[in-house]
Amino acid sequence: MASAAAAPSLVHVAKVVAVTVINYKVHKEDTETLEVLRDRLRDERLSRDWTYPQAGAQIGRSENFLYEMENLRSSIKVENLQLWASIYDMRVEFIVRDFWTFAWPNDELSFLYRLTRPFDNHRMQRLWLVSALRRWRERLGVSTLDVGEAMGIKHDSVTQWERTASNPYLGYVMAYARAVGTSVHLQLWKREDWIF
């Protein structure tokens, strides 16, 4: 869970992976971004006058799922964030700041990005997000050792995450992005406003 950090603009988040505890820093701006998104989704539930059980029933989840999401009680995974938004026929778009300055129109990441565009195909977005951040790091010439040092974790953890992150924790994604000199912005879309 998040706790106050020594630096005023950082929050420490602990994530348990197997038996190892990984501590990484999440920028205050990223925490605020997530809180704004949380407030918008909570307001959407309240505007529909739904209880936790009613909202959770829309996606076959218990009221505990909604309670955890709305209170930011657990480390939120990318897929859970999308699932949460889908309750209200919305989706979250993950935008890597300045990514398109490093991508080419016909490379594999551009192709993968196009696969994320259909409104209901948000699962491809997870793959694109991790791949885009890894490509960003590689194109800048930043090593996993540098990323690990900036995040305050071992570089082996960074390497493993790049290879195996099929449903990453959002806090880790945001901390990784900051460590490689960019950031991930979250855009909440209603189906009728989605730009394909």
TIMI-980453 format. One line per 4 residues: number of its first residue (from 1); their letters; for each residue x, z, y of N, C-alpha, C. Coordinates in pm, whole numbers, plus 50000, padded with zeros to 5 digits. Each point is the difference from the previous one (the first is absolute). Layout:
# TIMI-980453
NUM) A) X/Z/Y/X/Z/Y/X/Z/Y ~ ...
This chain:
# TIMI-980453
1) MASA) 50084/50000/49882/49916/50000/50118/50088/50000/50124 ~ 49948/49953/50108/50077/49990/50123/50023/50138/50061 ~ 50118/50018/50057/50030/50121/50073/50084/49963/50122 ~ 50005/50087/50096/50073/49972/50123/50148/49983/49970
5) AAAP) 50063/49904/50064/50143/49973/49980/50079/50053/50118 ~ 50131/50005/49983/50087/50048/50107/49993/49906/50120 ~ 50003/49868/49974/49990/49903/50108/49853/49989/50040 ~ 49968/50003/50130/49860/50002/50042/49923/49874/49962
9) SLVH) 50067/49886/49978/49928/49878/49972/49991/49970/49851 ~ 50041/50091/49913/49999/49972/49858/49920/50104/49924 ~ 49942/49958/49888/49929/50088/49910/50064/49983/49864 ~ 50024/50109/49926/50055/49990/49865/49886/49995/49900
13) VAKV) 50012/49911/49904/49901/49986/49895/50072/50015/49867 ~ 49944/50076/49910/50059/50015/49868/49913/49925/49900 ~ 50064/49924/49912/49929/49925/49897/50065/50032/49867 ~ 49921/50036/49901/50053/50031/49869/49996/49873/49915
17) VAVT) 50115/49962/49948/50010/49885/49910/50064/50052/49872 ~ 49926/49993/49892/50045/50057/49873/50036/50146/50024 ~ 50129/50034/49989/50041/50138/50021/50074/50014/50132 ~ 50033/49889/50063/50080/50000/50121/49911/50008/50123
21) VINY) 50038/50082/50096/49930/50006/50128/50077/49915/50099 ~ 49929/49905/50061/50063/49913/50099/49945/50040/50137 ~ 50088/50038/50090/49960/50032/50136/50041/49885/50090 ~ 49909/49949/50079/50033/49894/50093/49926/50026/50131
25) KVHK) 50052/49942/50104/49946/50023/50133/49897/49892/50034 ~ 49885/50042/50051/49899/49907/50047/49993/50018/50151 ~ 50014/49889/50071/50000/50001/50145/49865/50051/50052 ~ 50003/50075/50107/49878/50058/50058/49898/49891/50035
29) EDTE) 50046/49887/50050/49910/49889/50035/49927/49949/49876 ~ 50069/49997/49886/49936/49956/49875/49895/50100/49954 ~ 50028/50127/50014/49903/50103/49964/49877/49988/50089 ~ 50021/49976/50129/49888/49984/50093/49918/49876/49967
33) TLEV) 50067/49892/49959/49931/49877/49961/49907/50027/49883 ~ 50049/50074/49902/49919/50033/49883/49883/50090/50040 ~ 50023/50092/50091/49892/50088/50046/49891/49922/50073 ~ 50039/49900/50078/49902/49916/50070/49916/49922/49898
37) LRDR) 50067/49945/49901/49928/49927/49895/49905/50093/49926 ~ 50048/50119/49967/49916/50100/49934/49876/50032/50084 ~ 50019/50017/50131/49888/50032/50088/49898/49887/50004 ~ 50047/49876/50000/49908/49885/50002/49919/49994/49871
41) LRDE) 50065/50025/49886/49928/49996/49873/49904/50118/49986 ~ 50042/50117/50046/49911/50116/49996/49879/49976/50091 ~ 50024/49945/50120/49890/49969/50091/49903/49900/49939 ~ 50053/49905/49923/49914/49902/49932/49911/50070/49898
45) RLSR) 50055/50093/49925/49918/50076/49903/49893/50080/50071 ~ 50039/50067/50108/49904/50082/50073/49892/49916/50067 ~ 50036/49881/50048/49900/49913/50063/49895/49953/49899 ~ 50037/49995/49875/49906/49962/49894/49926/50123/49946
49) DWTY) 50039/50117/50051/49938/50126/49959/50018/50026/49851 ~ 50120/49965/49948/50032/50019/49859/50078/50129/49980 ~ 49972/50067/49891/50079/50115/49958/50120/49947/49920 ~ 50093/50088/49966/50112/49959/49915/49952/49939/49868
53) PQAG) 49906/50066/49929/49954/49941/49874/49935/49862/50017 ~ 49923/49982/50107/49936/49871/50023/50102/49890/50027 ~ 50099/50031/50082/50104/49901/50031/50084/49970/49877 ~ 50039/50105/49926/50080/49981/49880/49928/49917/49894
57) AQIG) 49868/50014/49992/49922/49925/49902/50007/49849/50025 ~ 50028/49959/50122/50010/49857/50033/50114/49932/49924 ~ 50101/50079/49962/50117/49944/49929/50024/50071/49867 ~ 49906/50082/49958/50014/50068/49872/50103/50112/50001
61) RSEN) 50018/50063/50114/50094/50112/50012/49925/50127/50035 ~ 50064/50112/49971/49938/50129/50027/50012/50036/50147 ~ 49929/50105/50038/50010/50048/50137/50140/50050/50031 ~ 50074/50042/49898/50136/50047/50022/50088/49888/50057
65) FLYE) 49979/49877/49955/50077/49887/50050/49983/49989/50152 ~ 49875/50003/50046/49973/49989/50144/50054/50119/50076 ~ 49985/50119/49942/50052/50120/50065/50151/49988/50018 ~ 50070/49958/49895/50146/49984/50007/50038/49896/50106
69) MENL) 49930/49888/50003/50033/49894/50095/49974/50046/50144 ~ 49881/50050/50025/49963/50035/50137/50080/50117/50055 ~ 50048/50086/49914/50078/50114/50047/50150/49978/49984 ~ 50037/49879/49958/50141/49964/49979/50070/50108/49919
73) RSSI) 49932/50045/49894/50050/50109/49916/50108/49958/49903 ~ 50005/49874/49967/50099/49956/49903/50076/49881/50057 ~ 50107/49964/49935/50072/49881/50040/49913/49881/49965 ~ 49967/49921/50097/49907/49889/49980/50075/49878/49949
77) KVEN) 49952/49946/49890/50056/49876/49948/49931/49882/50067 ~ 50070/49889/50008/49949/49881/50067/49865/49958/49939 ~ 49992/49997/49868/49875/49958/49936/49885/50096/50030 ~ 50028/50130/50006/49894/50096/50033/49949/49981/50142
81) LQLW) 50090/49963/50090/49957/49972/50137/49906/49881/50003 ~ 50034/49895/49925/49913/49883/49992/49866/50035/49936 ~ 50004/50080/49894/49878/50042/49932/49911/50080/50094 ~ 50060/50088/50076/49927/50080/50098/49931/49910/50102
85) ASIY) 50070/49903/50054/49942/49908/50098/49889/49916/49938 ~ 50014/49966/49871/49900/49914/49935/49864/50067/49989 ~ 49995/50131/50009/49871/50071/49998/49910/49946/50110 ~ 50059/49964/50113/49925/49958/50118/50010/49849/50022
89) DMRV) 50035/49926/49893/50019/49856/50005/50105/49964/50107 ~ 50111/50071/49995/50113/49978/50089/50125/49985/49916 ~ 50106/49955/50062/50131/50000/49935/50106/50030/50103 ~ 50114/50045/49951/50113/50033/50085/50102/49888/49986
93) EFIV) 50046/49950/50112/50109/49902/49998/50127/50072/50040 ~ 50105/49980/49922/50130/50060/50027/50084/49894/50070 ~ 50045/50030/50119/50074/49904/50080/50141/50052/50022 ~ 50099/49925/49952/50139/50035/50021/50042/49941/50135
97) RDFW) 50033/50088/50093/50034/49957/50136/50115/49899/49998 ~ 49980/49891/50070/50100/49893/50017/50040/49933/49869 ~ 49922/50016/49894/50038/49942/49873/50015/49849/50007 ~ 49910/49936/50075/49999/49853/49999/50122/49940/50068
101) TFAW) 50080/50081/50068/50126/49947/50053/50102/49982/49888 ~ 49975/50063/49883/50091/49990/49886/49942/49919/49884 ~ 49879/49950/50013/49938/49925/49890/49993/49853/50039 ~ 50006/49916/49899/49989/49856/50022/49866/49953/49946
105) PNDE) 49944/49894/50060/49866/49955/49962/49980/49973/49851 ~ 50101/49951/49931/49981/49961/49860/50077/50087/49901 ~ 50048/50117/50042/50070/50084/49903/49899/50080/49916 ~ 50051/50068/49897/49911/50068/49906/49921/50113/50066
109) LSFL) 50054/50064/50102/49925/50107/50067/49884/49946/50082 ~ 50018/49884/50059/49890/49936/50073/49888/49963/49902 ~ 50039/49948/49884/49903/49966/49897/49927/50127/49953 ~ 50075/50105/49973/49942/50126/49956/49906/50057/50107
113) YRLT) 50040/49988/50126/49915/50047/50110/49866/49925/50000 ~ 50005/49868/49980/49876/49922/49998/49907/50047/49888 ~ 50057/50048/49889/49918/50052/49891/49929/50130/50039 ~ 50051/50070/50100/49937/50126/50043/49883/49977/50094
117) RPFD) 49980/49880/50047/49903/49976/50105/49854/50011/49959 ~ 49959/49959/49878/49858/50021/49967/49964/50148/50014 ~ 49885/50027/50058/49961/50136/50036/50010/50098/49884 ~ 49955/49959/49883/49997/50091/49885/50129/49999/49918
121) NHRM) 50100/49926/50042/50124/49990/49923/50108/50090/50060 ~ 49966/50124/50026/50095/50092/50062/50108/50047/49904 ~ 49984/49982/49871/50104/50044/49905/50128/49920/50016 ~ 49988/49873/50035/50119/49919/50024/50076/50051/50121
125) QRLW) 49929/50066/50091/50065/50048/50120/50104/50108/49969 ~ 49976/50081/49898/50100/50101/49960/50130/49934/49960 ~ 49990/49896/49918/50119/49928/49955/50070/49935/50118 ~ 49922/49938/50089/50059/49937/50118/50070/50103/50088
129) LVSA) 49938/50115/50019/50054/50102/50090/50138/50048/49953 ~ 50013/50036/49874/50128/50046/49948/50102/49888/50004 ~ 49959/49879/49960/50091/49884/50001/50046/49967/50142 ~ 49908/50007/50096/50035/49969/50139/50099/50100/50056
133) LRRW) 49982/50128/49970/50093/50101/50050/50138/49986/49936 ~ 50002/49971/49871/50129/49978/49933/50070/49878/50059 ~ 49925/49892/50021/50059/49879/50060/50052/50028/50141 ~ 49925/50077/50076/50042/50037/50136/50137/50070/49993
137) RERL) 50010/50098/49908/50126/50073/49984/50113/49906/49962 ~ 49977/49912/49906/50104/49907/49954/50043/49905/50111 ~ 49906/49948/50075/50033/49904/50106/50076/50064/50115 ~ 49977/50130/50019/50076/50071/50102/50136/50046/49949
141) GVST) 50022/49991/49870/50126/50044/49942/50012/50151/49988 ~ 49887/50068/49992/49998/50146/49986/50003/50034/49851 ~ 50088/50088/49959/50011/50037/49859/49899/50108/49964 ~ 49975/50014/49870/49912/50108/49955/50064/50135/50027
145) LDVG) 50132/50003/50006/50071/50123/50034/49966/50041/50144 ~ 50000/49901/50092/49964/50027/50140/49855/50046/50012 ~ 49912/49934/49925/49858/50037/50004/49982/50143/49948 ~ 50063/50029/49887/49991/50135/49943/50050/50106/50096
149) EAMG) 50112/49970/50067/50056/50094/50097/49903/50022/50116 ~ 49941/49891/50051/49906/50011/50112/49874/50077/49961 ~ 49959/49986/49872/49880/50068/49953/50029/50141/49949 ~ 50129/50031/49983/50037/50131/49949/49980/50013/49850
153) IKHD) 50011/49887/49928/49985/50001/49854/50116/49923/49937 ~ 50012/50004/49868/50105/49928/49930/49968/49851/49998 ~ 50105/49919/50009/49977/49855/50003/49944/49950/49868 ~ 50025/50071/49890/49941/49962/49871/49848/50004/50006
157) SVTQ) 49947/50096/50074/49855/50009/50016/49946/49880/50076 ~ 50075/49953/50099/49960/49882/50078/50000/49877/49909 ~ 50107/49982/49924/50011/49886/49910/49888/49999/49897 ~ 49972/50116/49943/49893/50009/49901/49866/49967/50063
161) WERT) 49976/50051/50120/49873/49974/50069/49983/49851/50026 ~ 50104/49932/50044/49990/49857/50027/49965/49921/49874 ~ 50047/50047/49886/49975/49929/49874/49865/50033/49938 ~ 49951/50120/50021/49885/50046/49921/49878/50041/50081
165) ASNP) 50002/49989/50130/49888/50050/50081/49880/49906/49991 ~ 49912/50026/49904/49881/49918/49988/49885/50057/50083 ~ 50003/50129/50024/49899/50064/50084/50069/50113/50077 ~ 50077/49963/50102/50084/50098/50067/49921/50099/50086
169) YLGY) 50064/50114/50023/49945/50097/50094/50019/49946/50141 ~ 49896/50012/50080/50004/49945/50135/50108/50066/50085 ~ 50018/50130/49987/50104/50069/50076/50138/49945/49968 ~ 50025/49970/49875/50129/49944/49959/50018/49861/50059
173) VMAY) 49893/49919/49994/50006/49865/50058/50037/50008/50147 ~ 49935/50090/50073/50024/50011/50143/50141/50052/50030 ~ 50046/50097/49922/50136/50053/50019/50104/49893/49967 ~ 49977/49924/49895/50091/49891/49961/50007/49897/50113
177) ARAV) 49885/49962/50052/49996/49901/50108/50082/50047/50120 ~ 49984/50124/50038/50076/50054/50114/50150/50000/49969 ~ 50034/50029/49874/50141/50005/49960/50066/49863/50008 ~ 49922/49894/49987/50057/49864/50009/49971/49934/50134
181) GTSV) 49959/50079/50098/49988/49951/50137/49870/49931/50036 ~ 49894/50028/49926/49869/49943/50035/49896/50109/49984 ~ 49876/49964/49998/49892/50096/49975/49883/49925/49938 ~ 49913/50076/49936/49880/49944/49937/49880/50048/50081
185) HLQL) 49923/49905/50047/49879/50032/50075/49879/49977/49910 ~ 49897/50079/50020/49879/49992/49919/49887/49946/50087 ~ 49936/49894/49953/49887/49942/50072/49879/50008/49909 ~ 49895/50067/50045/49877/50015/49923/49904/49887/50038
189) WKRE) 49952/49928/49901/49913/49885/50023/49866/50019/49931 ~ 49893/49962/50068/49870/49986/49936/49995/49859/49943 ~ 49923/49982/49894/49994/49869/49934/49963/49890/50099 ~ 49903/50026/50086/49954/49895/50091/50103/49965/50108
193) DWIF) 50096/50085/50023/50103/49975/50102/50131/49948/49941 ~ 50011/49998/49866/50124/49963/49933/50039/49857/50033 ~ 50125/49982/50035/50054/49868/50031/50079/49953/49879 ~ 49951/49897/49935/50065/49949/49879/50119/49921/50043
